[in-house]
Amino acid sequence: MATKVKNLNGTSDNDCPKCGTWLKHWEKLSGKTADECACCSQKATVGAHVQKAESDNNKWYIVPLCKKCNGKSSTEEFNVYEVLASAVKC
């Protein structure tokens, strides 16, 4: 099932202190391996901070993305086909 999201730009300096990276954080919380970008199926290189696009929910989520998809603006909505993991530090 797809979820429409928007990137949260300017969050790359925030790392999960227990997991080391947000990509590892996503793997830990989802129980999956982050092999592919959740948007375009290229190699996932980052655990990207996103928000659900069509929701009043302002929570931050993590999803595996490639560098190109992670570079989308915060106004561009796109679908991801992966489990969204909470961006709350574990």
N, CA, C and O atoms as a CHARMM CRD file, in Angstrom:
* protein
*
  360
    1    1 MET  N      0.83400  -1.18000   0.00000 PROA 1      0.00000
    2    1 MET  CA     0.00000   0.00000   0.00000 PROA 1      0.00000
    3    1 MET  C      0.88200   1.24800   0.00000 PROA 1      0.00000
    4    1 MET  O      1.84800   1.32700   0.75900 PROA 1      0.00000
    5    2 ALA  N      0.56200   2.19200  -0.82400 PROA 2      0.00000
    6    2 ALA  CA     1.35200   3.41700  -0.93300 PROA 2      0.00000
    7    2 ALA  C      0.87900   4.46100   0.07600 PROA 2      0.00000
    8    2 ALA  O     -0.29800   4.52500   0.43000 PROA 2      0.00000
    9    3 THR  N      1.82000   5.26400   0.52100 PROA 3      0.00000
   10    3 THR  CA     1.54000   6.39500   1.39600 PROA 3      0.00000
   11    3 THR  C      2.12300   7.63800   0.74900 PROA 3      0.00000
   12    3 THR  O      3.29000   7.64200   0.35900 PROA 3      0.00000
   13    4 LYS  N      1.33100   8.68700   0.62900 PROA 4      0.00000
   14    4 LYS  CA     1.80500   9.93800   0.04200 PROA 4      0.00000
   15    4 LYS  C      2.50100  10.74500   1.13700 PROA 4      0.00000
   16    4 LYS  O      1.93600  10.98200   2.20500 PROA 4      0.00000
   17    5 VAL  N      3.74600  11.16700   0.85100 PROA 5      0.00000
   18    5 VAL  CA     4.55900  11.88400   1.83400 PROA 5      0.00000
   19    5 VAL  C      5.22600  13.10900   1.19400 PROA 5      0.00000
   20    5 VAL  O      5.19900  13.29500  -0.02200 PROA 5      0.00000
   21    6 LYS  N      5.82500  13.93500   2.06000 PROA 6      0.00000
   22    6 LYS  CA     6.65900  15.06300   1.64800 PROA 6      0.00000
   23    6 LYS  C      7.93600  15.00900   2.47600 PROA 6      0.00000
   24    6 LYS  O      7.90700  14.65800   3.65600 PROA 6      0.00000
   25    7 ASN  N      9.05700  15.35800   1.85100 PROA 7      0.00000
   26    7 ASN  CA    10.33400  15.41000   2.56800 PROA 7      0.00000
   27    7 ASN  C     10.33600  16.53200   3.59300 PROA 7      0.00000
   28    7 ASN  O      9.67700  17.55700   3.41700 PROA 7      0.00000
   29    8 LEU  N     11.08100  16.32200   4.65800 PROA 8      0.00000
   30    8 LEU  CA    11.38800  17.37700   5.61100 PROA 8      0.00000
   31    8 LEU  C     12.83200  17.77100   5.34000 PROA 8      0.00000
   32    8 LEU  O     13.75400  17.07600   5.76900 PROA 8      0.00000
   33    9 ASN  N     13.03700  18.86100   4.64300 PROA 9      0.00000
   34    9 ASN  CA    14.38000  19.28800   4.27600 PROA 9      0.00000
   35    9 ASN  C     15.09500  19.93200   5.45100 PROA 9      0.00000
   36    9 ASN  O     14.46400  20.56000   6.30200 PROA 9      0.00000
   37   10 GLY  N     16.43300  19.77300   5.50000 PROA 10     0.00000
   38   10 GLY  CA    17.24600  20.39000   6.53900 PROA 10     0.00000
   39   10 GLY  C     17.36100  19.58400   7.81700 PROA 10     0.00000
   40   10 GLY  O     17.70000  20.13700   8.86400 PROA 10     0.00000
   41   11 THR  N     17.08700  18.28600   7.75600 PROA 11     0.00000
   42   11 THR  CA    17.13800  17.45300   8.96300 PROA 11     0.00000
   43   11 THR  C     18.31900  16.49400   8.97100 PROA 11     0.00000
   44   11 THR  O     18.42200  15.66100   9.87200 PROA 11     0.00000
   45   12 SER  N     19.21200  16.58900   7.99100 PROA 12     0.00000
   46   12 SER  CA    20.28600  15.59800   7.84700 PROA 12     0.00000
   47   12 SER  C     21.30600  15.63000   8.98100 PROA 12     0.00000
   48   12 SER  O     22.03400  14.65500   9.16600 PROA 12     0.00000
   49   13 ASP  N     21.38100  16.70900   9.73900 PROA 13     0.00000
   50   13 ASP  CA    22.33400  16.77800  10.85200 PROA 13     0.00000
   51   13 ASP  C     21.84700  16.03900  12.09000 PROA 13     0.00000
   52   13 ASP  O     22.60800  15.85200  13.03900 PROA 13     0.00000
   53   14 ASN  N     20.59100  15.61900  12.08800 PROA 14     0.00000
   54   14 ASN  CA    20.02400  14.91700  13.24000 PROA 14     0.00000
   55   14 ASN  C     20.20900  13.41900  13.06700 PROA 14     0.00000
   56   14 ASN  O     19.60400  12.82200  12.17700 PROA 14     0.00000
   57   15 ASP  N     21.03600  12.80100  13.90500 PROA 15     0.00000
   58   15 ASP  CA    21.24200  11.35300  13.85300 PROA 15     0.00000
   59   15 ASP  C     20.58100  10.68800  15.04300 PROA 15     0.00000
   60   15 ASP  O     20.41900  11.30900  16.09300 PROA 15     0.00000
   61   16 CYS  N     20.20500   9.45200  14.88900 PROA 16     0.00000
   62   16 CYS  CA    19.68200   8.67200  16.00500 PROA 16     0.00000
   63   16 CYS  C     20.87100   8.23700  16.85500 PROA 16     0.00000
   64   16 CYS  O     21.73600   7.51400  16.36200 PROA 16     0.00000
   65   17 PRO  N     20.93600   8.65700  18.11600 PROA 17     0.00000
   66   17 PRO  CA    22.10800   8.35300  18.93100 PROA 17     0.00000
   67   17 PRO  C     22.29700   6.86700  19.23200 PROA 17     0.00000
   68   17 PRO  O     23.42600   6.42900  19.45500 PROA 17     0.00000
   69   18 LYS  N     21.23700   6.09500  19.24400 PROA 18     0.00000
   70   18 LYS  CA    21.36400   4.66900  19.54700 PROA 18     0.00000
   71   18 LYS  C     21.63400   3.82100  18.31200 PROA 18     0.00000
   72   18 LYS  O     22.32900   2.80800  18.39700 PROA 18     0.00000
   73   19 CYS  N     21.09200   4.22200  17.16600 PROA 19     0.00000
   74   19 CYS  CA    21.23200   3.42600  15.93500 PROA 19     0.00000
   75   19 CYS  C     22.39200   3.90000  15.06800 PROA 19     0.00000
   76   19 CYS  O     22.89600   3.13800  14.24400 PROA 19     0.00000
   77   20 GLY  N     22.81600   5.13400  15.24000 PROA 20     0.00000
   78   20 GLY  CA    23.89900   5.69300  14.43700 PROA 20     0.00000
   79   20 GLY  C     23.41300   6.43900  13.22100 PROA 20     0.00000
   80   20 GLY  O     23.82700   7.57500  12.98800 PROA 20     0.00000
   81   21 THR  N     22.52700   5.81700  12.42300 PROA 21     0.00000
   82   21 THR  CA    21.95700   6.48900  11.25900 PROA 21     0.00000
   83   21 THR  C     20.44700   6.26700  11.25900 PROA 21     0.00000
   84   21 THR  O     19.93300   5.35500  11.90600 PROA 21     0.00000
   85   22 TRP  N     19.75200   7.12700  10.51400 PROA 22     0.00000
   86   22 TRP  CA    18.30400   6.95600  10.41600 PROA 22     0.00000
   87   22 TRP  C     17.93900   5.75600   9.55500 PROA 22     0.00000
   88   22 TRP  O     16.85600   5.19100   9.71100 PROA 22     0.00000
   89   23 LEU  N     18.82600   5.36100   8.64800 PROA 23     0.00000
   90   23 LEU  CA    18.57000   4.16600   7.84800 PROA 23     0.00000
   91   23 LEU  C     18.59300   2.92900   8.74400 PROA 23     0.00000
   92   23 LEU  O     17.73500   2.05500   8.62000 PROA 23     0.00000
   93   24 LYS  N     19.56800   2.85400   9.64000 PROA 24     0.00000
   94   24 LYS  CA    19.62300   1.74700  10.59900 PROA 24     0.00000
   95   24 LYS  C     18.43800   1.80900  11.56700 PROA 24     0.00000
   96   24 LYS  O     17.90100   0.77400  11.96200 PROA 24     0.00000
   97   25 HSD  N     18.03300   3.01800  11.94400 PROA 25     0.00000
   98   25 HSD  CA    16.86900   3.20700  12.81000 PROA 25     0.00000
   99   25 HSD  C     15.62700   2.61500  12.14000 PROA 25     0.00000
  100   25 HSD  O     14.85200   1.89900  12.77400 PROA 25     0.00000
  101   26 TRP  N     15.44900   2.92300  10.84100 PROA 26     0.00000
  102   26 TRP  CA    14.30900   2.39400  10.11200 PROA 26     0.00000
  103   26 TRP  C     14.34800   0.86600  10.08300 PROA 26     0.00000
  104   26 TRP  O     13.32600   0.21300  10.29300 PROA 26     0.00000
  105   27 GLU  N     15.52300   0.30000   9.82400 PROA 27     0.00000
  106   27 GLU  CA    15.65200  -1.15600   9.78900 PROA 27     0.00000
  107   27 GLU  C     15.29700  -1.76900  11.14000 PROA 27     0.00000
  108   27 GLU  O     14.62000  -2.79500  11.20400 PROA 27     0.00000
  109   28 LYS  N     15.75100  -1.14400  12.20500 PROA 28     0.00000
  110   28 LYS  CA    15.48400  -1.66500  13.55200 PROA 28     0.00000
  111   28 LYS  C     13.98500  -1.65800  13.85500 PROA 28     0.00000
  112   28 LYS  O     13.44300  -2.64700  14.34700 PROA 28     0.00000
  113   29 LEU  N     13.31400  -0.53500  13.56000 PROA 29     0.00000
  114   29 LEU  CA    11.90200  -0.42900  13.90200 PROA 29     0.00000
  115   29 LEU  C     10.98500  -1.18000  12.94300 PROA 29     0.00000
  116   29 LEU  O      9.92100  -1.65200  13.34400 PROA 29     0.00000
  117   30 SER  N     11.39100  -1.29300  11.67700 PROA 30     0.00000
  118   30 SER  CA    10.53500  -1.97200  10.69800 PROA 30     0.00000
  119   30 SER  C     10.77500  -3.47500  10.66100 PROA 30     0.00000
  120   30 SER  O      9.90200  -4.23700  10.24400 PROA 30     0.00000
  121   31 GLY  N     11.97400  -3.90800  11.10300 PROA 31     0.00000
  122   31 GLY  CA    12.31700  -5.32500  11.01300 PROA 31     0.00000
  123   31 GLY  C     12.67700  -5.75600   9.60500 PROA 31     0.00000
  124   31 GLY  O     12.72600  -6.95100   9.31200 PROA 31     0.00000
  125   32 LYS  N     12.93400  -4.77900   8.72000 PROA 32     0.00000
  126   32 LYS  CA    13.28300  -5.07000   7.32800 PROA 32     0.00000
  127   32 LYS  C     14.68200  -4.54600   7.02000 PROA 32     0.00000
  128   32 LYS  O     15.25500  -3.78100   7.79500 PROA 32     0.00000
  129   33 THR  N     15.22300  -4.96700   5.88000 PROA 33     0.00000
  130   33 THR  CA    16.50000  -4.45800   5.39000 PROA 33     0.00000
  131   33 THR  C     16.21000  -3.37600   4.36500 PROA 33     0.00000
  132   33 THR  O     15.38900  -3.57300   3.46900 PROA 33     0.00000
  133   34 ALA  N     16.87300  -2.23800   4.48900 PROA 34     0.00000
  134   34 ALA  CA    16.65100  -1.09800   3.60400 PROA 34     0.00000
  135   34 ALA  C     17.51800  -1.22100   2.35700 PROA 34     0.00000
  136   34 ALA  O     18.53200  -0.53600   2.23000 PROA 34     0.00000
  137   35 ASP  N     17.11900  -2.08800   1.44500 PROA 35     0.00000
  138   35 ASP  CA    17.87600  -2.29200   0.21700 PROA 35     0.00000
  139   35 ASP  C     17.49200  -1.30000  -0.87800 PROA 35     0.00000
  140   35 ASP  O     18.35600  -0.79500  -1.59500 PROA 35     0.00000
  141   36 GLU  N     16.19300  -1.02300  -1.00500 PROA 36     0.00000
  142   36 GLU  CA    15.70500  -0.20600  -2.11100 PROA 36     0.00000
  143   36 GLU  C     15.04200   1.07500  -1.61600 PROA 36     0.00000
  144   36 GLU  O     14.45800   1.12100  -0.53300 PROA 36     0.00000
  145   37 CYS  N     15.15000   2.10600  -2.43900 PROA 37     0.00000
  146   37 CYS  CA    14.43400   3.35300  -2.20400 PROA 37     0.00000
  147   37 CYS  C     12.94000   3.04400  -2.20200 PROA 37     0.00000
  148   37 CYS  O     12.44800   2.34500  -3.08800 PROA 37     0.00000
  149   38 ALA  N     12.22900   3.55500  -1.22600 PROA 38     0.00000
  150   38 ALA  CA    10.79100   3.30200  -1.11200 PROA 38     0.00000
  151   38 ALA  C      9.97900   4.03700  -2.15300 PROA 38     0.00000
  152   38 ALA  O      8.77300   3.81800  -2.26800 PROA 38     0.00000
  153   39 CYS  N     10.62900   4.91800  -2.92500 PROA 39     0.00000
  154   39 CYS  CA     9.93500   5.69500  -3.94400 PROA 39     0.00000
  155   39 CYS  C     10.21000   5.16500  -5.35300 PROA 39     0.00000
  156   39 CYS  O      9.28100   4.97800  -6.13800 PROA 39     0.00000
  157   40 CYS  N     11.49500   4.92200  -5.67400 PROA 40     0.00000
  158   40 CYS  CA    11.83700   4.60500  -7.06400 PROA 40     0.00000
  159   40 CYS  C     12.55500   3.26300  -7.24700 PROA 40     0.00000
  160   40 CYS  O     12.86500   2.89600  -8.38100 PROA 40     0.00000
  161   41 SER  N     12.82000   2.54000  -6.19400 PROA 41     0.00000
  162   41 SER  CA    13.46500   1.22300  -6.21500 PROA 41     0.00000
  163   41 SER  C     14.96100   1.23800  -6.52000 PROA 41     0.00000
  164   41 SER  O     15.55300   0.17600  -6.71800 PROA 41     0.00000
  165   42 GLN  N     15.59700   2.43400  -6.56200 PROA 42     0.00000
  166   42 GLN  CA    17.06100   2.49800  -6.64100 PROA 42     0.00000
  167   42 GLN  C     17.61500   2.09500  -5.27900 PROA 42     0.00000
  168   42 GLN  O     16.84000   1.80600  -4.36700 PROA 42     0.00000
  169   43 LYS  N     18.92200   2.07000  -5.12300 PROA 43     0.00000
  170   43 LYS  CA    19.53500   1.70000  -3.85000 PROA 43     0.00000
  171   43 LYS  C     19.23900   2.77000  -2.79000 PROA 43     0.00000
  172   43 LYS  O     19.49200   3.95400  -3.01100 PROA 43     0.00000
  173   44 ALA  N     18.71100   2.35400  -1.66000 PROA 44     0.00000
  174   44 ALA  CA    18.45900   3.27700  -0.54200 PROA 44     0.00000
  175   44 ALA  C     19.78300   3.67900   0.07800 PROA 44     0.00000
  176   44 ALA  O     20.61200   2.82300   0.38700 PROA 44     0.00000
  177   45 THR  N     19.98900   4.97000   0.26200 PROA 45     0.00000
  178   45 THR  CA    21.23600   5.46500   0.84000 PROA 45     0.00000
  179   45 THR  C     21.02600   6.22800   2.13500 PROA 45     0.00000
  180   45 THR  O     21.97700   6.44200   2.88600 PROA 45     0.00000
  181   46 VAL  N     19.78400   6.64400   2.41200 PROA 46     0.00000
  182   46 VAL  CA    19.50200   7.41500   3.62800 PROA 46     0.00000
  183   46 VAL  C     18.16900   6.99200   4.22600 PROA 46     0.00000
  184   46 VAL  O     17.28600   6.47900   3.53900 PROA 46     0.00000
  185   47 GLY  N     18.05700   7.21900   5.50500 PROA 47     0.00000
  186   47 GLY  CA    16.77000   7.14300   6.17900 PROA 47     0.00000
  187   47 GLY  C     16.23200   8.55600   6.19200 PROA 47     0.00000
  188   47 GLY  O     16.68900   9.38300   6.98100 PROA 47     0.00000
  189   48 ALA  N     15.27400   8.84600   5.33600 PROA 48     0.00000
  190   48 ALA  CA    14.80000  10.21400   5.13700 PROA 48     0.00000
  191   48 ALA  C     13.68300  10.57400   6.10100 PROA 48     0.00000
  192   48 ALA  O     12.82400   9.75000   6.41600 PROA 48     0.00000
  193   49 HSD  N     13.70800  11.81200   6.56000 PROA 49     0.00000
  194   49 HSD  CA    12.62400  12.35000   7.37600 PROA 49     0.00000
  195   49 HSD  C     11.50800  12.80800   6.44200 PROA 49     0.00000
  196   49 HSD  O     11.73900  13.59900   5.52700 PROA 49     0.00000
  197   50 VAL  N     10.30700  12.31000   6.67500 PROA 50     0.00000
  198   50 VAL  CA     9.14600  12.68800   5.87100 PROA 50     0.00000
  199   50 VAL  C      7.95300  12.93300   6.78200 PROA 50     0.00000
  200   50 VAL  O      7.95200  12.55200   7.95200 PROA 50     0.00000
  201   51 GLN  N      6.94000  13.57500   6.21900 PROA 51     0.00000
  202   51 GLN  CA     5.64500  13.71000   6.87200 PROA 51     0.00000
  203   51 GLN  C      4.58800  13.20800   5.90600 PROA 51     0.00000
  204   51 GLN  O      4.75600  13.30600   4.69000 PROA 51     0.00000
  205   52 LYS  N      3.51400  12.67700   6.43300 PROA 52     0.00000
  206   52 LYS  CA     2.39700  12.26800   5.58800 PROA 52     0.00000
  207   52 LYS  C      1.82200  13.51300   4.93200 PROA 52     0.00000
  208   52 LYS  O      1.62500  14.53200   5.59400 PROA 52     0.00000
  209   53 ALA  N      1.55400  13.43400   3.63600 PROA 53     0.00000
  210   53 ALA  CA     1.13900  14.60800   2.86800 PROA 53     0.00000
  211   53 ALA  C     -0.32900  14.96500   3.06000 PROA 53     0.00000
  212   53 ALA  O     -0.67100  16.14400   3.15900 PROA 53     0.00000
  213   54 GLU  N     -1.17500  13.99100   3.11300 PROA 54     0.00000
  214   54 GLU  CA    -2.61700  14.25200   3.15800 PROA 54     0.00000
  215   54 GLU  C     -3.17000  13.92700   4.53300 PROA 54     0.00000
  216   54 GLU  O     -4.05700  13.08600   4.68400 PROA 54     0.00000
  217   55 SER  N     -2.62500  14.61600   5.54000 PROA 55     0.00000
  218   55 SER  CA    -3.00600  14.30700   6.90800 PROA 55     0.00000
  219   55 SER  C     -2.79100  15.53100   7.79300 PROA 55     0.00000
  220   55 SER  O     -1.95600  16.38700   7.50000 PROA 55     0.00000
  221   56 ASP  N     -3.54100  15.59700   8.85600 PROA 56     0.00000
  222   56 ASP  CA    -3.31900  16.63300   9.86900 PROA 56     0.00000
  223   56 ASP  C     -2.24100  16.19400  10.84500 PROA 56     0.00000
  224   56 ASP  O     -1.87600  16.93900  11.75500 PROA 56     0.00000
  225   57 ASN  N     -1.73600  14.99100  10.65400 PROA 57     0.00000
  226   57 ASN  CA    -0.69700  14.41800  11.49700 PROA 57     0.00000
  227   57 ASN  C      0.63500  15.11400  11.17700 PROA 57     0.00000
  228   57 ASN  O      1.12000  15.01800  10.04900 PROA 57     0.00000
  229   58 ASN  N      1.21900  15.79800  12.13500 PROA 58     0.00000
  230   58 ASN  CA     2.48500  16.50600  11.92600 PROA 58     0.00000
  231   58 ASN  C      3.69500  15.70900  12.38500 PROA 58     0.00000
  232   58 ASN  O      4.79500  16.25400  12.47500 PROA 58     0.00000
  233   59 LYS  N      3.50900  14.42700  12.67700 PROA 59     0.00000
  234   59 LYS  CA     4.62700  13.59500  13.13400 PROA 59     0.00000
  235   59 LYS  C      5.65100  13.42500  12.02600 PROA 59     0.00000
  236   59 LYS  O      5.32000  13.46500  10.84100 PROA 59     0.00000
  237   60 TRP  N      6.89600  13.23500  12.43000 PROA 60     0.00000
  238   60 TRP  CA     7.98000  12.94100  11.50100 PROA 60     0.00000
  239   60 TRP  C      8.13700  11.43400  11.40800 PROA 60     0.00000
  240   60 TRP  O      8.03400  10.72700  12.41000 PROA 60     0.00000
  241   61 TYR  N      8.38900  10.94400  10.19300 PROA 61     0.00000
  242   61 TYR  CA     8.61200   9.53000   9.96600 PROA 61     0.00000
  243   61 TYR  C      9.92500   9.33800   9.20800 PROA 61     0.00000
  244   61 TYR  O     10.45900  10.27100   8.60900 PROA 61     0.00000
  245   62 ILE  N     10.43100   8.11000   9.25000 PROA 62     0.00000
  246   62 ILE  CA    11.64700   7.73800   8.52800 PROA 62     0.00000
  247   62 ILE  C     11.27000   6.71600   7.46500 PROA 62     0.00000
  248   62 ILE  O     10.48500   5.80100   7.71500 PROA 62     0.00000
  249   63 VAL  N     11.83500   6.88400   6.28900 PROA 63     0.00000
  250   63 VAL  CA    11.62400   5.93400   5.20500 PROA 63     0.00000
  251   63 VAL  C     12.92700   5.85900   4.41100 PROA 63     0.00000
  252   63 VAL  O     13.60000   6.87800   4.25700 PROA 63     0.00000
  253   64 PRO  N     13.30300   4.68500   3.90300 PROA 64     0.00000
  254   64 PRO  CA    14.54300   4.57200   3.12200 PROA 64     0.00000
  255   64 PRO  C     14.37900   5.19300   1.73900 PROA 64     0.00000
  256   64 PRO  O     13.45500   4.84700   1.00300 PROA 64     0.00000
  257   65 LEU  N     15.28900   6.11900   1.38600 PROA 65     0.00000
  258   65 LEU  CA    15.25300   6.76200   0.08100 PROA 65     0.00000
  259   65 LEU  C     16.64800   6.79300  -0.52900 PROA 65     0.00000
  260   65 LEU  O     17.65200   6.69900   0.17700 PROA 65     0.00000
  261   66 CYS  N     16.69400   6.92900  -1.85500 PROA 66     0.00000
  262   66 CYS  CA    17.96000   7.16400  -2.54300 PROA 66     0.00000
  263   66 CYS  C     18.28000   8.65600  -2.42600 PROA 66     0.00000
  264   66 CYS  O     17.44200   9.44800  -1.99300 PROA 66     0.00000
  265   67 LYS  N     19.48800   9.02400  -2.81100 PROA 67     0.00000
  266   67 LYS  CA    19.91300  10.42500  -2.70900 PROA 67     0.00000
  267   67 LYS  C     19.01600  11.34500  -3.54800 PROA 67     0.00000
  268   67 LYS  O     18.66400  12.43900  -3.10800 PROA 67     0.00000
  269   68 LYS  N     18.65000  10.90200  -4.75100 PROA 68     0.00000
  270   68 LYS  CA    17.81900  11.72500  -5.63900 PROA 68     0.00000
  271   68 LYS  C     16.44400  11.98800  -5.02700 PROA 68     0.00000
  272   68 LYS  O     15.99300  13.13300  -4.99700 PROA 68     0.00000
  273   69 CYS  N     15.78900  10.96800  -4.55200 PROA 69     0.00000
  274   69 CYS  CA    14.45400  11.14000  -3.96900 PROA 69     0.00000
  275   69 CYS  C     14.50800  11.91700  -2.65600 PROA 69     0.00000
  276   69 CYS  O     13.58000  12.66100  -2.33600 PROA 69     0.00000
  277   70 ASN  N     15.58100  11.75100  -1.90100 PROA 70     0.00000
  278   70 ASN  CA    15.73800  12.51100  -0.67100 PROA 70     0.00000
  279   70 ASN  C     15.94500  13.99900  -0.96100 PROA 70     0.00000
  280   70 ASN  O     15.72800  14.83700  -0.08500 PROA 70     0.00000
  281   71 GLY  N     16.36300  14.33200  -2.18200 PROA 71     0.00000
  282   71 GLY  CA    16.58400  15.71700  -2.56600 PROA 71     0.00000
  283   71 GLY  C     15.33100  16.43900  -3.04600 PROA 71     0.00000
  284   71 GLY  O     15.39500  17.61900  -3.39100 PROA 71     0.00000
  285   72 LYS  N     14.19600  15.75300  -3.07300 PROA 72     0.00000
  286   72 LYS  CA    12.95400  16.41600  -3.48900 PROA 72     0.00000
  287   72 LYS  C     12.59600  17.49800  -2.48700 PROA 72     0.00000
  288   72 LYS  O     12.89300  17.38300  -1.29800 PROA 72     0.00000
  289   73 SER  N     11.96100  18.54300  -2.97400 PROA 73     0.00000
  290   73 SER  CA    11.61100  19.66700  -2.10000 PROA 73     0.00000
  291   73 SER  C     10.52000  19.26600  -1.10500 PROA 73     0.00000
  292   73 SER  O      9.83000  18.26300  -1.28600 PROA 73     0.00000
  293   74 SER  N     10.38500  20.06100  -0.06900 PROA 74     0.00000
  294   74 SER  CA     9.39100  19.77500   0.96600 PROA 74     0.00000
  295   74 SER  C      7.96900  20.07600   0.48600 PROA 74     0.00000
  296   74 SER  O      7.01000  19.79200   1.20500 PROA 74     0.00000
  297   75 THR  N      7.81600  20.63800  -0.70000 PROA 75     0.00000
  298   75 THR  CA     6.48100  20.90300  -1.23200 PROA 75     0.00000
  299   75 THR  C      6.03200  19.83400  -2.23500 PROA 75     0.00000
  300   75 THR  O      4.86100  19.78700  -2.61100 PROA 75     0.00000
  301   76 GLU  N      6.96000  18.98100  -2.66400 PROA 76     0.00000
  302   76 GLU  CA     6.64400  17.93800  -3.63900 PROA 76     0.00000
  303   76 GLU  C      6.13200  16.68700  -2.94500 PROA 76     0.00000
  304   76 GLU  O      6.83100  16.10100  -2.11800 PROA 76     0.00000
  305   77 GLU  N      4.92300  16.27800  -3.27600 PROA 77     0.00000
  306   77 GLU  CA     4.34700  15.06300  -2.70800 PROA 77     0.00000
  307   77 GLU  C      4.72000  13.87100  -3.57900 PROA 77     0.00000
  308   77 GLU  O      4.73800  13.97100  -4.80600 PROA 77     0.00000
  309   78 PHE  N      5.01900  12.73500  -2.93400 PROA 78     0.00000
  310   78 PHE  CA     5.34000  11.52300  -3.68000 PROA 78     0.00000
  311   78 PHE  C      4.92700  10.30900  -2.87100 PROA 78     0.00000
  312   78 PHE  O      4.78500  10.38300  -1.65100 PROA 78     0.00000
  313   79 ASN  N      4.73500   9.18700  -3.55900 PROA 79     0.00000
  314   79 ASN  CA     4.32300   7.94700  -2.91200 PROA 79     0.00000
  315   79 ASN  C      5.52700   7.13700  -2.48600 PROA 79     0.00000
  316   79 ASN  O      6.53500   7.08200  -3.19100 PROA 79     0.00000
  317   80 VAL  N      5.41600   6.51000  -1.33000 PROA 80     0.00000
  318   80 VAL  CA     6.41100   5.54700  -0.88700 PROA 80     0.00000
  319   80 VAL  C      5.69800   4.22900  -0.63900 PROA 80     0.00000
  320   80 VAL  O      4.53800   4.20100  -0.22700 PROA 80     0.00000
  321   81 TYR  N      6.40700   3.13900  -0.89300 PROA 81     0.00000
  322   81 TYR  CA     5.83300   1.80000  -0.78400 PROA 81     0.00000
  323   81 TYR  C      6.53400   1.00900   0.30200 PROA 81     0.00000
  324   81 TYR  O      6.84500  -0.16900   0.12100 PROA 81     0.00000
  325   82 GLU  N      6.77900   1.64500   1.41100 PROA 82     0.00000
  326   82 GLU  CA     7.45000   0.99000   2.53600 PROA 82     0.00000
  327   82 GLU  C      6.75200   1.37200   3.83100 PROA 82     0.00000
  328   82 GLU  O      5.95800   2.31100   3.89200 PROA 82     0.00000
  329   83 VAL  N      7.07300   0.62600   4.83600 PROA 83     0.00000
  330   83 VAL  CA     6.58700   0.93300   6.17900 PROA 83     0.00000
  331   83 VAL  C      7.25400   2.22500   6.64600 PROA 83     0.00000
  332   83 VAL  O      8.47200   2.37000   6.53900 PROA 83     0.00000
  333   84 LEU  N      6.47100   3.14900   7.15500 PROA 84     0.00000
  334   84 LEU  CA     7.01800   4.36000   7.74400 PROA 84     0.00000
  335   84 LEU  C      7.38500   4.04100   9.19100 PROA 84     0.00000
  336   84 LEU  O      6.55800   3.53500   9.94900 PROA 84     0.00000
  337   85 ALA  N      8.60200   4.33200   9.56300 PROA 85     0.00000
  338   85 ALA  CA     9.02800   4.12200  10.94500 PROA 85     0.00000
  339   85 ALA  C      8.99000   5.46000  11.66400 PROA 85     0.00000
  340   85 ALA  O      9.24100   6.49800  11.05200 PROA 85     0.00000
  341   86 SER  N      8.69200   5.45000  12.90000 PROA 86     0.00000
  342   86 SER  CA     8.66000   6.68100  13.67800 PROA 86     0.00000
  343   86 SER  C     10.03600   7.32500  13.71900 PROA 86     0.00000
  344   86 SER  O     11.04900   6.62800  13.78800 PROA 86     0.00000
  345   87 ALA  N     10.07700   8.64400  13.67600 PROA 87     0.00000
  346   87 ALA  CA    11.35400   9.36700  13.76600 PROA 87     0.00000
  347   87 ALA  C     11.72300   9.65900  15.21200 PROA 87     0.00000
  348   87 ALA  O     12.70800  10.34600  15.47900 PROA 87     0.00000
  349   88 VAL  N     10.94000   9.14300  16.13600 PROA 88     0.00000
  350   88 VAL  CA    11.26000   9.29700  17.55100 PROA 88     0.00000
  351   88 VAL  C     12.53200   8.52000  17.82300 PROA 88     0.00000
  352   88 VAL  O     12.67100   7.37100  17.40100 PROA 88     0.00000
  353   89 LYS  N     13.45800   9.14700  18.52600 PROA 89     0.00000
  354   89 LYS  CA    14.73200   8.46700  18.81900 PROA 89     0.00000
  355   89 LYS  C     14.46800   7.28200  19.73500 PROA 89     0.00000
  356   89 LYS  O     13.72000   7.38400  20.70800 PROA 89     0.00000
  357   90 CYS  N     15.08800   6.16700  19.41100 PROA 90     0.00000
  358   90 CYS  CA    14.84900   4.94800  20.18600 PROA 90     0.00000
  359   90 CYS  C     15.78500   4.84300  21.37400 PROA 90     0.00000
  360   90 CYS  O     15.71600   3.87400  22.13100 PROA 90     0.00000
